[in-house]
Amino acid sequence: MKRYIPIALLLSILVGCGGEEGGEGETTGLQSQGWHFQGRNCLGCHNVDLQPQRHLLMAGTVFKSATANNPDDMSQVCGGELYIQLLDSSYNPIYDSRYIKDPNSKGYKGKGNVFILKRLLSDITPPGGYYVRIIDSNGTTLAQSTTQHTFTSIFGFDPRGNPTDPNNRFSCNACHKYPNPQGGAPGFIYPQFNSNLCK
């Protein structure tokens, strides 16, 4: 008796949130850092479809250019270990994801990933406005926001309902995309200061 995979199941495997724990290359011939839905709304899967240990407080993707024309092209995504810092109004780091990480998480294998695991930091306290900085493992700045991003409680936040809510900017890719028809950020997150830092 022949067995067939239902088409709906096959499609969900190919385009859904699935995959390994956040970042392993699922296609042959990729670098050690692999493809993982870069440029998509990270929280749409990591706070909805995946198990709680894979939930993220905030996350995004760093590209080599604000106007990368193909998010699926791995050559357009930054490599290396990248981290998020949230800065107060005097540009002092309040949160630094280098110190809020699980070294065993497979999410660090996904090229261009920046994220904070929700099981290690459940919310931004106090809520309010922060500048956002992207750094490499040496603490070198790749990018920094020029305006404050507002964060309110993540509880009750539905990343599929309105991920561009200006009071809940936890899902970076919901606003930082190119082209951006919703009038959000002018493009992807990218290294503003030194493109050579993008591996």
C-alpha positions as CSV (number, residue, x, y, z in Angstrom):
1,M,0.0,0.0,0.0
2,K,1.4,3.4,-1.0
3,R,1.5,6.2,1.5
4,Y,1.1,9.8,0.4
5,I,1.8,13.0,2.4
6,P,-1.2,15.3,2.3
7,I,-0.5,18.4,0.3
8,A,-1.5,20.7,3.2
9,L,1.0,19.0,5.5
10,L,3.7,19.2,2.9
11,L,3.1,22.9,2.3
12,S,3.2,23.6,6.1
13,I,6.5,21.9,6.3
14,L,7.9,23.9,3.4
15,V,6.7,27.4,4.3
16,G,5.6,27.2,7.9
17,C,7.4,28.0,11.1
18,G,8.7,24.5,11.6
19,G,12.3,23.6,11.1
20,E,14.8,23.0,13.8
21,E,15.2,25.1,16.9
22,G,15.8,28.4,15.3
23,G,18.5,28.6,12.7
24,E,20.1,25.5,11.5
25,G,20.7,25.4,7.8
26,E,18.0,23.3,6.3
27,T,19.3,23.4,2.7
28,T,22.5,21.8,1.5
29,G,25.5,23.9,0.4
30,L,24.9,26.8,2.9
31,Q,27.5,28.2,5.3
32,S,27.7,26.9,8.9
33,Q,25.2,29.7,9.7
34,G,22.1,28.8,7.8
35,W,18.8,29.9,6.4
36,H,16.0,30.5,8.9
37,F,13.1,32.7,7.6
38,Q,15.3,35.9,7.8
39,G,13.4,39.1,7.3
40,R,10.1,37.6,8.5
41,N,8.2,38.5,11.7
42,C,10.2,36.4,14.2
43,L,7.5,36.6,16.9
44,G,4.8,35.3,14.6
45,C,6.4,31.9,15.0
46,H,8.5,32.2,18.1
47,N,5.6,33.4,20.3
48,V,2.7,31.6,18.5
49,D,3.5,28.4,16.8
50,L,6.6,27.1,18.6
51,Q,7.0,25.6,22.1
52,P,7.5,28.1,25.0
53,Q,11.3,27.3,25.4
54,R,11.6,28.7,21.8
55,H,9.7,31.9,22.5
56,L,11.5,35.2,22.0
57,L,11.0,38.5,23.8
58,M,12.3,40.4,20.8
59,A,14.1,39.5,17.6
60,G,15.1,40.7,14.1
61,T,17.4,40.1,11.2
62,V,20.5,42.2,10.2
63,F,21.1,42.5,6.5
64,K,24.2,43.9,4.7
65,S,22.0,46.7,3.2
66,A,18.8,48.5,4.1
67,T,17.5,47.6,0.6
68,A,18.5,44.0,0.3
69,N,16.4,42.9,-2.7
70,N,16.1,39.2,-1.7
71,P,15.8,38.3,2.0
72,D,16.2,34.6,1.1
73,D,19.7,35.2,-0.4
74,M,22.1,34.3,2.3
75,S,24.8,36.5,0.8
76,Q,22.7,39.5,1.7
77,V,22.5,38.7,5.4
78,C,25.1,39.5,8.1
79,G,26.9,36.7,9.7
80,G,28.8,36.4,13.0
81,E,27.4,36.6,16.5
82,L,25.2,39.7,16.7
83,Y,23.5,41.2,19.8
84,I,20.9,43.7,20.8
85,Q,21.4,46.5,23.3
86,L,18.6,48.7,24.7
87,L,19.9,52.1,25.7
88,D,18.4,54.8,28.0
89,S,18.1,58.4,27.0
90,S,21.8,59.0,27.8
91,Y,22.8,56.1,25.5
92,N,23.8,53.9,28.5
93,P,23.0,50.1,28.0
94,I,20.2,48.9,30.1
95,Y,19.9,45.5,28.4
96,D,22.6,43.7,26.5
97,S,21.7,40.4,24.9
98,R,25.3,39.2,25.2
99,Y,24.6,38.6,28.9
100,I,21.0,37.3,28.4
101,K,21.7,34.2,26.4
102,D,21.7,30.5,26.4
103,P,24.9,29.3,24.8
104,N,23.2,26.0,23.9
105,S,20.5,27.7,21.9
106,K,20.5,26.8,18.2
107,G,19.2,30.3,17.4
108,Y,22.7,31.6,17.2
109,K,23.4,29.3,14.2
110,G,20.9,31.3,12.1
111,K,22.7,33.9,10.0
112,G,21.8,37.5,10.8
113,N,19.7,36.6,13.9
114,V,19.5,39.1,16.8
115,F,17.2,38.0,19.7
116,I,16.5,37.8,23.4
117,L,15.0,34.5,24.7
118,K,11.8,35.1,26.6
119,R,12.6,32.4,29.2
120,L,15.7,34.5,30.1
121,L,14.1,37.9,30.0
122,S,10.3,37.9,30.2
123,D,9.7,41.6,29.7
124,I,11.3,45.1,29.3
125,T,11.2,46.8,32.7
126,P,10.6,49.6,33.1
127,P,8.5,49.9,29.9
128,G,9.1,53.0,27.8
129,G,11.4,54.5,25.2
130,Y,14.8,53.0,24.5
131,Y,17.4,53.5,21.7
132,V,18.3,50.2,20.1
133,R,21.9,49.3,19.2
134,I,23.2,46.2,17.3
135,I,26.7,45.1,18.3
136,D,29.0,42.2,17.4
137,S,30.6,39.8,20.0
138,N,33.4,42.3,20.6
139,G,30.9,45.1,21.5
140,T,31.6,47.0,18.2
141,T,28.5,48.9,17.0
142,L,27.1,47.9,13.7
143,A,23.8,50.0,13.9
144,Q,22.0,52.2,16.2
145,S,18.6,53.8,16.1
146,T,18.4,57.6,16.0
147,T,14.9,57.7,17.6
148,Q,13.7,55.9,20.7
149,H,11.6,52.7,20.3
150,T,8.7,52.3,22.7
151,F,8.2,49.0,24.6
152,T,5.2,48.3,26.7
153,S,4.2,45.0,28.3
154,I,4.6,42.0,26.0
155,F,1.7,40.2,27.9
156,G,-1.3,40.1,25.7
157,F,0.7,41.2,22.7
158,D,-0.4,39.3,19.6
159,P,2.5,39.4,17.1
160,R,0.1,38.2,14.3
161,G,-2.5,40.8,15.1
162,N,-0.6,44.0,14.9
163,P,3.2,43.5,15.0
164,T,3.9,47.1,14.0
165,D,2.1,48.5,17.0
166,P,4.3,51.6,17.9
167,N,4.0,50.8,21.6
168,N,5.2,47.2,21.2
169,R,8.3,47.1,19.0
170,F,9.5,43.7,20.0
171,S,9.3,42.2,16.5
172,C,12.0,44.2,14.6
173,N,11.3,42.7,11.2
174,A,7.6,43.7,11.3
175,C,8.7,47.3,10.8
176,H,12.2,47.0,9.4
177,K,11.6,45.6,5.9
178,Y,12.1,46.7,2.3
179,P,10.1,47.9,0.6
180,N,7.9,49.0,3.5
181,P,4.4,49.8,2.3
182,Q,3.2,50.5,5.9
183,G,5.4,53.6,6.3
184,G,7.5,52.1,9.1
185,A,11.3,52.0,9.1
186,P,13.0,52.9,5.7
187,G,14.4,49.5,5.2
188,F,16.1,46.5,6.8
189,I,18.4,46.7,9.8
190,Y,21.9,46.9,8.4
191,P,25.5,47.9,9.5
192,Q,25.4,51.7,9.4
193,F,29.0,52.3,10.5
194,N,31.2,49.7,8.9
195,S,29.9,47.2,6.4
196,N,33.1,45.2,6.7
197,L,31.8,44.1,10.2
198,C,29.2,42.0,8.3
199,K,30.7,38.6,7.9
